[in-house]
């Protein structure tokens, strides 16, 4: 595995570990993911962008570069908008369980 892919997997794992307490169920339900989403989407824009993720990872005590945050958005962004919708966020959490 190349260094970039390995680092991304570790960054994503760290992010998943950090948001795990926000999810009340062992398997993410739509309701538990919705609660986590509300905390991440502070401005109620209906999507998460790099600024939102930067704020969230900082609040969780993680340090990620802009490039790493872009990789996270690209990993979740199924429609290519450059932002993460709730449905994309839910799908990402579901496939990483």
Order of alpha helices (4+ residues) and beta strands (2+ residues): alpha-alpha-beta-alpha-alpha-beta-alpha
